[in-house]
């Protein structure tokens, strides 16, 4: 693109993105991206945020898109800067999050040369984007329309435009914003599942139907699921990310499904074996649940519009459709429930919840089950609880009852711990108070984002559980293997660091608060954060496995009708 065309294109590209609902663009500093940066800064409908680290910027855009449901955009300079978006791109791709990536590039004549800050950026992210455009000769609004359609249509994902800019990079005159030209929006729910039989679930009337819901779904999902589950009398086992409503929700599903009798049998699912499982969306977090589905032999109907195949290979029927649209398409008679099936599930759910709370209260503070239980139970209604991957999301799943008055978000597309603080910052920029439950290694992995949170003054409270290493590995075979000695385990899996997360936060000028007891933690978490702050909960990794097993054992004992 040559001046003035590159500046006109950038102006119209940014205007087109704003027309389509993009309101925040995360820009990382550089020279080659000057034309697009000036266009972003000039458009009054865009909030342009400067984020020093492209990796952090990518995850902030990801978190903002997850929290708002609208696509966010990132802008980088040329060269290796664009590669730092890769982890966020992969997560957005596999979690179905709309993200628009604008990478600046050197002009065409410098490709394949040793020019400074130059590399091959064509199709940089490979199969992890829905659309790639090498934007040579494009009109700005048409390019914006293409990127928006790619990122938001069907199963959402990533659209990438590579923008080659030539000298001069600064225009002779200031960039004047283009006027608004609103983009019409359709109602996808009415058309996406026209090929699906509206009576597909009704044929299971009178049978024991179990519904398993996973992933982050559309806002309408909870209401549609409640309607269908109520008609079928179906218990609903939901992933922490999946917002669900109604009396059919089993609020301690992970503990129930993972409860074993003395002979090792899964007590609940052996006694209450369903005739059919309806799986909506991706795999749930609960390992006991998806392992049971993998080997149960029960008929399973999988409903998903993701491009990835069923990893369990256990579905007897697959329906390619958005889960919300599928539920909306189903007509189920109101008397389709199997007698007593839901009531049995709910009775056991109450027993499990009581046993869990009693067992957690009986353990010494601080413990990680108690921390997850308190955080999940006391975060303010209407707020967002962001759960880091590794132990935090699993502990919330196991030790915190499902709530319908908060949203739980997480990066579970690829399940990585990278960019977790940045993602929560992006979510908080959407205007909702956010509490982040995170482990120490995830904090260290994204520590520079603490300074960005302070600079942006976001309403974010970070509950950082510090067990001095990789606690989750204590649950895996490496920890019990006779061929992995203790020193090797600690060096490669335990990974003790001896660092104070509070000191790191203070160095980033973040407010640090101290809690002395479980009651203190509950009191603090119940307040909406007024700005960025960190609370460090130091736990003992040596007793981590024991604490978890004690709670699960107590639940299993209660379900079997005996106390120990």
Secondary structure, DSSP 4 states (H G I P E B T S, - for coil): --TTHHHHHHHHHHHHHHHTT--EEEE---STTHHHHHHHHH-TT-EEEE-S-HHHHHHHHHHHHHHHSS-EEEEE-SGGGGGGGHHHHHHHHHHT--EEEEEEE--GGGTTS--TT----TTTTGGGSSEEEE-SS--HHHHHHHHHHHHHSSS--EEEEEEE--S--S-SSPPPPPPP-PPP---GGGTTTTTS-TTTTGGGTTS-EEEEE-S---TTHHHHHHHHHHHHT-EEEE-TTS---STTB-TTHHHHHT-B-TTS-BHHHHHT--SEEEEESS--S-HHHHHHHHHS--EEEEEE--SS--TT---SEEEES-HHHHHHH----TT-PPTTHHHHHHHHHHHHHHHHHHHHHTSPSS-HHHHHHHHHHHSPTT-EEEE-TTHHHHHHHHHS---SSSEEE---SS---TTHHHHHHHHHTTTS-EEEEEEHHHHHHTTTHHHHHHHHT--EEEEEEE-SS-GGGGGSHHHH-TTS-HHHHIIIII------HHHHHHHTT-EEE---SHHHHHHHHTSPPSS-EEEEEE--GGGHHHHHHHHHHHHHHHHTT---
